[in-house]
Amino acid sequence: MKIKTWHALALLSCAVLVAYYPALSAPLNTVDDVRLVNHLLNQENFSWRDYLVPGSGSYYRPLINSSFILDRILWGMEAPLMHLENVILHLINTLLVFALARQLACFLGRSGLGMPTVTALIFGLHPINVEAVAWISGRADLLAGTFVLLTLYCFWRYLSVGNLLWLLFAVFSFFLGCLAKETALFVLPGLFLLTWARSSSPFFKALPFWRSMLKPLLTQIPFAAAATVYFLLRSWALHGRDLGLRHVTRLAAVSDALPVPHAVTEAQPFSLDPLLLKAESLIAISGFYAKKLFWPFPLNFGIIDVPDGYFWLGVVLLLTAIILFRRHTIASGLALTAMSLGSIALLVALGGISWTPIAERYMYIPAAVLSLSCMSAATGAVFSGSNRLLLGFVVALIILFFAGTFQRSLVWQDNGTLFADTVEKSPGFAAAKNGLALALLAKGQNQKAYDILRDLDLPDFQVASLNRIMVLAAEGRLEEARSLLLERLQNPGPYETTIHLKLVGILERMINSAPTVQQAREHQEEAVFYLHKVWKRTEDPFFLYRKGQFQIALGDHSGARESFSLAAKLLPADSMYRDPARKLAHSIQ
């Protein structure tokens, strides 16, 4: 029976939805998801401008931020619906791979749907994509992937039919991709290479090398203009305080300050030059990512180092890139595009600007483009009828990928299972142990969680490092916990509000157990001081309500009346604290 388009689309949709069905019941992940949801749910007054013009920060991703605002407006940031949104985005990307693969197959002389369907299945079921799909905060890679694939599709259509409208669509998609995640910028070399590969007529082949590159360079002008507009918009929106670009600049300039994966330093002990160490790290990490794209197992949410041996695989990858550039074909151009899109992961690995230095989600978009490259290179081989062994291998690979993705989606159903798996595969990763401890606390297994947190060694710049203080409080060592928090308050970084609130919690317990009235009063005054600071910093009226409660206990009726009155005025109409605040403001004499 001849495969029809709707057959292929139905197969792709069913395969992706079934493979990721377990992820729909996954909880909010304690890494970023909980913070993201709490921030938006507790933010009463916000405007789109706050996300288009955030003021400053490491990232400028207004499109992904806007998608989370829509999550709040449409379905109150319910976790299952947010997970479903991620899965649907991945399905859309899978269908885009199918559409693009179909265009490429026709150009290469294959009009059937077999190769495009296989290509889309391999990408849609590739286990390396589970992290980006199952993690709500991984949506940036999904959304950027949508626009990168749209850019490639529209640009290919422009090269095929010469209609400038397709070029306009490609430029617009590229610009939107940049607003979703910076990775989209790295598709530009691929557009140049595809144009160069398409320019294979005798006329172009007869031209000198530099003149044969003229057309590919000219097609880059509108994309370069779009990239310029993006950077100008980014600079204006961040008020010139672009911490992301500043960090990249520092990486390029201060090589001796860069962290190097532990396994790489051990594998290359003879290298003393920091620049050489950095180069070796980049090559080893590149080899590791290349292996992950072809064989993703074992899957790991918290990869912190590169095992020995990947340096030489990275060298092979570099040599392959040189050979591919010289080949000047569609398949080689797509492979180099995948490498370009994956190169941003190297900056993350060396810069330490993410939860983990190495992550599977960074290979989401490269995996899509690499699948197209492999299809272009193997067109006609699998379904030629003369290579049944290769056909069997492809079918077995798809089944293996489906099983791996389904099993990994099951792991993501439970934070405890996910972080236990991460700790097992990365036993030296303190942040993963912290995630496991939080998952155990959520299940009521407090003692196991405290045992983990007690010996946890996290850097002070991570808010999770404050969780060790939770153990002291749980053990009744309140004065020690307060002293550590005050010590951290000397250099709080971005966590000043968090430290203040933890101090208030500790002080509440100290008030209840204070041996004298005077000591209790001192603790109450200290709590009022911290709550006032939190109110000034967050402008959340709930903290005015909490401040008023302590002021009543202190006998400061005038101050309490003022706090409750202002809280009643500023609290949202549906807040459970608004009416109590209003009644207290009127009853206090």
DRENMAR-239261 format. One record per residue: residue in three letters; x negated, y, z negated of N, C-alpha, C in turn. Coordinates in steps of 0.05 Angstrom, whole numbers, plus 5000, padded with zeros to 4 digits. Atoms other than C-alpha are relative to their C-alpha. Layout:
BEGIN
ALAXYZXYZXYZ
...
***
This chain:
BEGIN
MET498349765000500050005000498350255000
LYS501649764998497450685019500650184975
ILE499849825023496151144959501150275009
LYS499049744994500451764961499150204978
THR500949805018498852424927501349974972
TRP498650015026504252344874499249754984
HIS501050245014501651644859497450074984
ALA502549925013494751934844500550184976
LEU499449815022497552504802501349864977
ALA498750155022501952034762497949834985
LEU502150175013496051564749498250174983
LEU501849825015491552134727501450104975
SER498649895023496852434681500449794979
CYS499650215020498551774648497449924986
ALA502650095012491251574638499050204980
VAL501049805018489352234606501850034975
LEU498249975023495652294562499949764981
VAL500150245017495151584537497349994985
ALA502650015013487651634523499850204977
TYR500349795021488552274482502550014982
TYR497650005017495252094450499450004970
PRO500649995029492051944382499250274989
ALA501049745009488952634380502250204993
LEU497849815005495852964378500750004970
SER499450005029496552754305497650064983
ALA502449925016489652994284500650254983
PRO499649765017489453494227498350235009
LEU501949784995486054174228497349924989
ASN502750075009478654064225499050214981
THR501149815020475154384165497850175012
VAL502049834987469854654213501550185019
ASP498949784983472755304242503149995002
ASP497150014996479955044252501650134977
VAL498549905024482355184181499650304997
ARG500549715002478955864179501550165021
LEU498649874978481856054247503050034994
VAL497150005005488955864228500750174977
ASN499449845024488856174159499650305006
HIS500549714993485956824187502450115015
LEU497849904984491556894238502750004985
LEU497450025015497256664193500250214978
ASN500049805022495157144138499750285010
GLN500349734989494357734185502750105009
GLU497349914995500858104184500150195024
ASN500049814979499258684230497649975018
PHE502250024981495158564291500950095028
SER499449914973494858824362498249865020
TRP501650124980492258544427497350155002
ARG502549844997487159114427497849904980
ASP502050105019483858804365498349785012
TYR501550224988481858214408498750075026
LEU501449904976480258594471497750174993
VAL502149825009476059084433499449944970
PRO500450095028473558714370498150184984
GLY501949835014468159234353497249895000
SER502650125000462258764344500249714994
GLY500050295005460458034340498149855019
SER501850164984456557464370501349925026
TYR498650094977461957284420502050215010
TYR497949844989466457664467501749825018
ARG498350194986471957184486503050074996
PRO497249905004478557574489502149815010
LEU498050184988482057044532500649774981
ILE499650235018480956474483501350104974
ASN498749885024482756934424502950055005
SER497249954994489157134459501649745001
SER498650255000490956404468500849914972
PHE499450085028490656304393502250194989
ILE497849825009495056924382502749895011
LEU497650124989500156604429500949764984
ASP499350235016499755974387501550094975
ARG498649905023501856384327502850105007
ILE497449884993507456744363502049785008
LEU498250194988510356134399500749774981
TRP499350235017509755574348498650004973
GLY501149975027506655844284497549844995
MET502650135002499955504297500349724988
GLU499650285009502754804284497949835013
ALA502250154990496954324291500649815023
PRO499450184978500353794335500450155027
LEU499549854975502554324386497450125010
MET502649904991495654634387498349795012
HIS501450234988492653954400501249935027
LEU498750064974497753834455499150205021
GLU500949794982495754494486497249935011
ASN502750084992488454254488500149775020
VAL499850234982490453594520501150085027
ILE498949914974494653944573498050155016
LEU502249864986488854404589498149805013
HIS501850204989484453794598501349865024
LEU498650124977489653474643500050185024
ILE500149814978489954104685497249995013
ASN502850014990482354084692499549745016
THR500350254986482753354712501350015028
LEU498649974974487753524767498550195018
LEU501649824984483354094790497549855012
VAL502150164990477553604796501049835024
PHE498850164978482153164838500350175025
ALA499549824977484053754883497450085014
LEU502649924989476853974892498649765013
ALA501250244988474453264904501349925026
ARG498650054974479753184958499050185022
GLN501149814980477253804994497249915009
LEU502850084993470053564990500049745016
ALA499950254986471952865013500850045030
CYS499249944972475453145075497750125015
PHE502249884986469453565092497849795006
LEU502150204996464952955085501149765017
GLY499050214981469452535131501749794987
ARG498350205013473752155080502750134995
SER497349885003481252315085501749864979
GLY498450155020483751795034499950134973
LEU499949895027485451924962498549834980
GLY501450185018481351354932497750134985
MET502449875012474851734920500850234982
PRO499249785018478252374893501349894974
THR498750105023482451954846498049884980
VAL502150125017476451564819498450224987
THR501649775011472552214811501550134977
ALA498549875021478152534771500449824976
LEU499750195022479151904729497449994983
ILE502550015014471751884711499650244982
PHE500249765016471852604688502250014978
GLY497849985020478752574654499749814977
LEU500350205021476851954614497149994988
HIS502850005010469452124601500050054970
PRO500049965029468352024526498650244990
ILE501549765009463652614522501850244997
ASN498149785000469753064531501850004975
VAL498150025023473352834467499650224981
GLU500549795019469953344423501450265008
ALA498849764991472353924466503049995000
VAL497150034998479353644473501349974973
ALA498850065025480753384403499550214978
TRP500649785019477753984367501350255009
ILE498549764991482354584369498150235006
SER501949794995476455054365498349955025
GLY501450064975473454704426501550105024
ARG498449914977478755024470498550195018
ALA501549814983473855544495498749865024
ASP501250154977470355014537502149915019
LEU497850094983477054754563500950235018
LEU498949774985479555444584498050115019
ALA502049914982472955664613499749805023
GLY500250214980472754994650502250035021
THR497849954981479555144681499350215020
PHE500549784981477255794711497449955016
VAL502350074984470455524732500849825023
LEU499150184979473854964771501850145020
LEU498449834981478855464800498250165018
THR502049854985472955884821498849835022
LEU501250174980469655304856502049925022
TYR498050084981476155084889500650235020
CYS499349774983477955784915497650075018
PHE502349934984470855914938499549805022
TRP500350204979470555254975502150045022
ARG498049944981477055425009499250245018
TYR501049774985474056095029497949925020
LEU502050104981468055745059501149845022
SER498850184981472655265095501650155021
VAL498149874981477755745126499250295005
GLY500949724995474256425121502050214992
ASN498049815008480356765090499050154975
LEU501149845022478057345045501849994975
LEU498250025023484157235001499049794981
TRP501150215017481056584976497550104985
LEU502349895014474656964960500950184977
LEU499049835022478657474920501049834977
PHE499150185022481956904881497749894985
ALA502350115012475156604868498650204981
VAL501349795017472257264841501750054975
PHE498249955023478357374797499949774979
SER500250235018477956664769497350004985
PHE502649985013470556754755500050214977
PHE499949795020471957404717501549904975
LEU498450105022477357064675498449794984
GLY501750205013472556484661498050134981
CYS501949865017467456974633501450104975
LEU498549905023472857264587500849774981
ALA499450235017474156554561497449914985
LYS502550085012466856354549497750085019
GLU502249904984460056604573498949795019
THR501050224982458555924605500850055029
ALA499149954973462556144666498050155017
LEU502049854985456856614685498149825015
PHE502150184989452456014700501049845024
VAL499150124976456755794758499050155025
LEU500949844978453756344801497949865017
PRO501950144983447655944824501349785017
GLY498650214985452455394845501450115024
LEU498749884977456355864890498050065022
PHE502149954980449956064924499149745013
LEU500950264988447755334933502149885018
LEU497950114983454455124961500150155027
THR500149854975454255685012497649935017
TRP502450084986447255505030500249735013
ALA499650274989449054775039502050005023
ARG498049994978455054955083498850125025
SER501349874977450555375128498149815013
SER501750214988448054765165500249985030
SER499850004971449654955236497250035013
PRO502649974986443954935288499050294999
PHE500849725000443955695288498450074974
PHE501349945026442255735213497449844997
LYS502350165003437355165217497650115017
ALA502149894983433555525272498850264989
LEU500949755011432756155230497749954980
PRO502050025021426756285185501449964973
PHE498850075026427756075113501450244987
TRP498849775014428956775086502550105013
ARG497649914986434056935140502349804997
SER497950205004437756285129501450044974
MET498849955026439056515058501650264999
LEU498649745000442157175080503049974994
LYS497150045005449356925083500649914971
PRO499550075028449056565016499650234981
LEU500549775018446257194984502350215002
LEU497849814996451657635015502649924986
THR497650105013457157194987499950054970
GLN500249965029454457324917500650294991
ILE499649725007455658074920502550054984
PRO497649955016462958074897499949864972
PHE500350135026461257574841498150154982
ALA501849835015455358004820501450254989
ALA498549775009460058594817501949934977
ALA498350095021464958204775498549954974
ALA501750055023459357994728499150274987
THR500849745010457158724722502350134985
VAL497749895014464258934704500449864973
TYR499750155025464458384652498050104979
PHE502049915019457958614619500650284991
LEU499349725008460259344620502349994980
LEU497750025018466859144589499249894973
ARG501050125025463258714538498550204983
SER501549795014458559284520501850214987
TRP498249805010464259774513501749894977
ALA498350125020468659294473498549964973
LEU501550055024463059124424498550244991
HIS501149745008460959854419496949995000
GLY502950024997453859684441498749824979
ARG501250175021452959204382500549715007
ASP499650274990452758564422498049814987
LEU501850185015449858074372499249765017
GLY500750234984450157514423497750055019
LEU502249934982445757854475497550064984
ARG502449935016441158114420498749744990
HIS501150265009440357394395498549875023
VAL501450124977438557144465497450145005
THR502549854996433457704472497949924979
ARG501950085021430357514405498949725006
LEU500950274993429956784428497850015020
ALA501949994978426156984490497450144990
ALA502349855008421457454452498549884977
VAL501350105025420057104386500049705000
SER499950294997418356404404499249854974
ASP500950155024414856234338502150004978
ALA497950015020421256374299502249805006
LEU497950184991425255864336499849724987
PRO500150285011427255204303499649805023
VAL500550214980424854594340501049744989
PRO499050265010428453924335497849834988
HIS502050145016424853494284498749785016
ALA501250224986423952894329498150085022
VAL501849904979420753314383497350084989
THR502549925012415553594336498349764992
GLU501550245007413752904312498949865025
ALA500850144976413352634383497750145014
GLN502149854986408553184405498250144979
PRO501549885022403853304345497650165010
PHE502549874991398053534388500550285009
SER499449744989401654164412500150204977
LEU500049795021399954774369501250265009
ASP499049754990402255324414503150014998
PRO497149995003409455544396501450015027
LEU498849994973410955694469500249725012
LEU500050274989408954994489502049824984
LEU498050155016413054704431502850065009
LYS497349924991419055094455500649875027
ALA499650134974418154834526500549704997
GLU499650285005417454124501502849944989
SER497350035011423854204461502150025021
LEU498049964979427654464520500149765019
ILE500150234982425353894564501249754987
ALA498950235014427053364511503050024997
ILE497149975003433953654498501449975027
SER498950034973435153694573500349705007
GLY499850294995433552954579502249874984
PHE497950125017438152794521502850055011
TYR497449934989443953164552500549855026
ALA499750154975442652824620500949724994
LYS499250275007443152144587502850004990
LYS497249995010449552354551502050015022
LEU498149974978452852534616500549735015
PHE499750264986451551844646500749784981
TRP499350205021452051444581500350144974
PRO499549825023455351834525499749884972
PHE500050145026454951314470497250004988
PRO497849975019454151364412500950294998
LEU498849735003458851954403499650104972
ASN500749895026457152424346500850294999
PHE499149735003460453064322497850194990
GLY502149835012454153314287497249915008
ILE502750084990447853204329498050224992
ILE501949815010441953544295497249975010
ASP502750034989435853254329500149815024
VAL500250164976433552904392498249774994
PRO501750235005430952194385497550005017
ASP502550024984423952024410500649895028
GLY500050114973422951884483501450165021
TYR498449854981427552394515498350215014
PHE501749814986421852854533499449915028
TRP500850104974419852414591502549985019
LEU497649994984427052354614500650285010
GLY499749724992427253114614498050075023
VAL501949964978420953114658501149895026
VAL498850114976424452654707502350175010
LEU497849824992430453124706498950245015
LEU501249774987426053714724499049935029
LEU500950084973422853334782502449955018
THR497650044984429753124805501250265009
ALA498949744993432053854804498450115024
ILE501649904978426254034850500749865026
ILE499450164976427853464898502850085010
LEU497349934992435253654898500150275014
PHE500049734988433754384914498949985029
ARG501150034973429654164974501949855019
ARG498250164983435153694999502150175014
HIS498349824986439954255013502649885010
THR497550134993446353835012502250084981
ILE497849945018453253904981499749864973
ALA500450165024451753344931497850124983
SER502349885015445053664911500850274989
GLY499149735009448254354906501849974975
LEU498250045023453654094859498449904975
ALA501650105022448553714817498450234986
LEU501549775011444354344809501950204986
THR498049845014450754724791500649894973
ALA499550135027452054224735497750064982
MET502349945017444954334710500150304991
SER499849715007445955094712502050044978
LEU497949975020452455044673499349884973
GLY500950135025449154594622497750144987
SER502549885010443055044613500650184976
ILE499449835023446655504564499849854973
ALA500250165024446654924515497250004988
LEU502749995009439154984511499550244982
LEU500249775017439655684482501349954973
VAL498750065025444555444430498249814983
ALA501650195015439954864411497650134987
LEU502449875012433955304400500650234982
GLY499449765016437555894370501549954974
GLY498650065025441555554316502450184996
ILE497749825002447755984331502649865000
SER497550155001452855434325499849804977
TRP499850195023455154904274497949795003
THR502150204995450454394306498350115023
PRO501849914978444354534350500649875026
ILE499450154976446554004400502949904997
ALA497250085001453853854417501049895026
GLU499050134976457553414465501950195016
ARG498149834987462753954480498750185021
TYR501449824981457454374517499849875027
MET500250154974457353834571502749975013
TYR497350034988464853894586500150105029
ILE499949894973464254344647497949875018
PRO501950154983457754024672501049725008
ALA498950274994461253344668501950015024
ALA498149984978466653584715498550045027
VAL501549944975461753864767498249765008
LEU501850234994457053264761501749775012
SER498350214988462852784776500550065030
LEU499749924971464053184841497549955016
SER502550054986456753134858499649705006
CYS500350294996456552384848501949895021
MET498250084979462752304891499050085028
SER501049914975459652714946497749835010
ALA502350164993453352304944500849715008
ALA499350284995457051634944502449975018
THR497750014983462651804993499849775020
GLY499950224981464651185032498849754990
ALA501450245009460350704992501849824985
VAL498450175018465350464940502249865015
PHE497750114987471250354986499449925029
SER500850084973467450135047500849715006
GLY499450284996469449415037497649825000
SER502450164999462249195042498550014974
ASN501449985025460449364971501949954977
ARG498150065021465349014925498850004972
LEU501449995025460148974871500150284988
LEU499949735009459749724867502850094992
LEU497249945007467349774867500749884973
GLY499550135026467649284809498750164977
PHE501449845021462549694771501550254993
VAL498549755005466650334780502549944984
VAL497650075015472949994756499449944971
ALA500850075027469349714696499250254984
LEU500849755014466450404680502450164992
ILE497649855007473350724682501449874976
ILE498750145023476150194635498450054974
LEU501749955023470150284588500450284990
PHE499649725007471051044589502750034986
PHE497349985012478450974574500049894971
ALA500150125027477150514515498450174981
GLY501749835016471550964489501550264991
THR498549755006475951594493502349944981
PHE497750075017481951254461499049944971
GLN501150065026477650984404499050254986
ARG501049765012474351654393502350194991
SER497749845008481152004392501249894974
LEU499250115025483051524336498350104977
VAL501949905020476851744297500850284992
TRP499449725005479052474304502750034985
GLN497449985014485852304273499750064970
ASP500449975029482852344203497350144995
ASN502549865005477652844178498149834984
GLY501850175016474952344128498649805018
THR501350194981473751824183498050145018
LEU501749854982470752344229497350084986
PHE502449915013465852624178498449774988
ALA501550245009464051934150498449895024
ASP501450094975462251734222497750195006
THR502249814994458152374230497749974980
VAL502150045020454452274164498449745005
GLU501450254994452851554184498050035023
LYS501849974977449851774250498050234997
SER501949785006446552414223499850034970
PRO500150005030444952254150498650244988
GLY501449765011440652874143501550265004
PHE498549764993446153354164501750084976
ALA498649925024448353724101502850115005
ALA497449894994454154084135502149785004
ALA498150234996457253414155500749884973
LYS499450105027456653174083502050184986
ASN498149815012460253804061502849955012
GLY497550064988465753654111501349744989
LEU499050255011466352944084501050054971
ALA499249945027466753214013502750144999
LEU497449864999472453684032502249815008
ALA497950204992476153114066500749824976
LEU499450175024475452694002501650154979
LEU498549845018477953263960502950025008
ALA497349994990484053324005501649744995
LYS498750265005485452583992500249944970
GLY499950045029484752673917497749834989
GLN502350165009478152283913497850204990
ASN501749785009474952843872497249914991
GLN502650085011469352453838498149945023
LYS501750064977466652193904499150265014
ALA500749744988466952903932497950154983
TYR501949865017463353193872497249885001
ASP502550144998457952663877498450095025
ILE501349914975456552893948499150294998
LEU500649715002456853643933497850064980
ARG502049955021452453593871497250025011
ASP502850014990446253423911499850125028
LEU499949894973448153803974498150245002
ASP501949784997442754274000500750145026
LEU499249844977445754784047498750284999
PRO501249745000442555444068502150214990
ASP498249815012445456054033501750155020
PHE498449854980447856364098502649855008
GLN497650144994453155824103501950014977
VAL498049985021459555924065500449734985
ALA499850275012459655164052498149974976
SER501850025022453755264005501250074974
LEU498649925025458555563955501649774988
ASN498550235010462054893948498649864977
ARG501450135022456654653901500950124973
ILE499149875025459255163851502749884991
MET497550145006465954793855499549774980
VAL500650235017462554203822499550104971
LEU500549885027460154633763502650074987
ALA497449925011467154913754501649754992
ALA498450245006470254223757498949864975
GLU501250125024465353983703500250184976
GLY499649825023467254573659497650184994
ARG502449835004460454923667500650275013
LEU499049764987463955583681498050235000
GLU501949795001458456053658497849965020
GLU502050064980453355703703501150065028
ALA498749944974458255753762500150305004
ARG499849714998459356493748497250125006
SER502749894996451856623744499049955028
LEU500850054973450556283810501450185020
LEU498549824982456056683844499050294998
LEU501149735002453257333816497350025013
GLU502550004986446457133842500350015030
ARG499549994971449257003911501150285008
LEU498849744994452857673907497850215005
GLN502149814995446058023909499350015030
ASN500450014971445457803982502249845013
PRO497650164993452557584003500249945030
GLY499650044971451857654079502950065007
PRO497249964992458757594111502149884980
TYR498250155018461657214050500550154974
GLU499649845024462357784000502849954989
THR497350035009469957713997500449724989
THR499750275009469556953990498849974972
ILE501350015026464657033931501750144979
HIS498349855019469157553898502449834991
LEU497750165007475157093902499349754984
LYS500950225016471356503875499450094971
LEU500549895027469056943817502650044985
VAL497449965013476357123803501149744990
GLY499050265009478156393800498549904976
ILE501650085023472456243752500850164976
LEU499349825022474256843709502749934988
GLU497350085011481556613703499749774980
ARG500450235018479155963672498550094975
MET501549915023474256333627501750164981
ILE498249845017479756793602501649814982
ASN498450195015483956193581498449864978
SER501650145020478155893543498250194984
ALA501749815014475056533515500349984970
PRO499850045029473356473440501150254986
THR499149755012475057203426501750165019
VAL498349834984480157713450498350205016
GLN501749814986474558193468498749875024
GLN501250134977471157683513502149955022
ALA497950034981477757533547500650265015
ARG499549744988478858273559497850075020
GLU502349944982471858343590500349845026
HIS499650174976473457773638502350115017
GLN497849884986480058103656499250255015
GLU500949764987476758763671498249945024
GLU501850084978471558413714501749895024
ALA498250104979477158053753501450235015
VAL498749774987480758713766498050145018
PHE502149874984474159003792499649855027
TYR500450164976473258433842502450015018
LEU497649994984480458433865500450275014
HIS499849744987480159173878498150015024
LYS501850014978474059063922501149835023
VAL498850174979477558503959502250155015
TRP497849844988483658953971498950215019
LYS501249794983479259513998498849885025
ARG501450124978475559034043502049875020
THR498150154983481558624070502550155006
GLU497549854998487359114061502449804999
ASP497950205004491558494043501550074974
PRO498649915024497058733994500449784979
PHE499750215020497358053961498050044977
PHE502049965021490958233924500650234982
LEU499049795017494258863898501949874979
TYR498250145018499658403868498449854979
ARG501750145019494257973836498650194981
LYS501349805016490658593811502050104978
GLY498049915019497158833778500449804978
GLN499650215021497958173741497850024978
PHE502149975020491158263708500250264985
GLN499749745013492558993693502249994978
ILE498050045021498858793655498849874975
ALA501350145022494758313613498250194984
LEU501849815013489958883598501550224985
GLY498449785011495659343577499850265016
ASP500349764983494059823634502650025016
HIS497449994987501459953650500050195023
SER500049804978500160563693498649895025
GLY501550124978495060203736501649775012
ALA498450234990499559583741502450105016
ARG497749894985505560003762499250105027
GLU501049904975501460333816499349775019
SER500850234983498759663842502549865011
PHE497650144991505659333844501650175019
SER498549824982508959943877498850005028
LEU501350004973503859963933500249725013
ALA499750274989504159203941502849965011
ALA497350034990511759223947500550165026
LYS499749844976511159764000498649875024
LEU501650104977505859404042500549705006
LEU499550294995507858664034502149975022
PRO498050044980511758394094502749934988
ALA497250045010519358334087500549714991
ASP499550285006519057574086498149884979
SER502050095020513557534033501549934974
MET498850095025515457153970499250184976
TYR501149835021511557673929501250285001
ARG499149724997515158303954502050074979
ASP497949945020521358273909498950004972
PRO501249985027517358083846498350244996
ALA501749765003512558653859501750254996
ARG498249775002518259143868501450014972
LYS498750025026521758903804498150074978
LEU502049945020515358933764499350294999
ALA500749724999513859633788502150174986
HIS497849855013520659873763500349944971
SER499550095027520659483698497850094981
ILE502349935017513759693672500350294991
GLN499749735012514260293625497350124993
***
